[in-house]
Amino acid sequence: MINSQWKALHLGRWELLFKIMDEGSITRVADIENLQRSQLSRMVSGLEEELGVQLLERRGKRLNPTQVALELRSKIEPHIVMVRRALEKTSELEEGDKGSIRFGAMPGFLQTQVVPLIAEFQQLHPQVTFDVIGDDNPKAFMGGECDLMLYYGPVNDANLVENWVTRSLFVPCASPKYLEKAGYPENPDELSDHSGVVYTGRVRPHSEVLVKNGRQQTFRWKSMIRFNNILLAKTAAVEGCGIVLDMPLHHCFEEVMNGQLIPILNGWQIPNLDNYIGSTLAASKLRRVQMFIDFYVRRRREIEGEQKRRLQEKYNFII
């Protein structure tokens, strides 16, 4: 139940009282704040009545604070400052295209694909700043620590607003050096005679089958080298350590186009996954967040669409 002193909890009344204490005059504060003098007088009287203490005393023409008022001010004013700063921060967050974005994604993808787009976005919107978290486990940045995050999905989380970006294309490939030595496999059965470069990171599920034209088939390796970092796996493949089956196109496009890696298996591939950019429910209401989502989705589709087109021109068995 609300007690008789509930009005005294209104910080705005205390702000006005402190201004009267500074000015020494109700009339002057009424003029400054465009209020009626009688309204301010009733406010002061009301506070004194609710608290049961005198807050102001007149000495000549000036109103002076009592010792009780000074002590109350020392305790209450820091809280007013704290509340005001919090409200200013909230207002700042709602200003649309100004402020920060907390961003989470996989380290390898961040390094090669996302950072250039962040730089491009900031050229257009220099007033937006980013706090970036790189982790190969999406759970590390999908628990509310980030406003925006990249992942394979959908995850169908009620706390996220999910935006589909593209369908990831995984390219089975190996270096010319390895293929000249070990041969060019054309179907999954032949992989048992080959060395595998296997990505084990937590970014996505790892398929135990290859697919082609609606068919699927399991596979096994003669030997394996495992990496929990996709860029290390790519380096190993380029160096001739073996075949990598699930190299995302965005990570191997340049190497495939310049001949460092060669697509194999005549259309057999790891099942594709969908790329998503998600935002928290609160962040989805911020204009700068939606601006970046729109920008990111458009640019990723442009980039990956052009990469896929050029790759298919060179290797028509890739779909």
Disulfide bonds with the S-S distance in Angstrom:
none
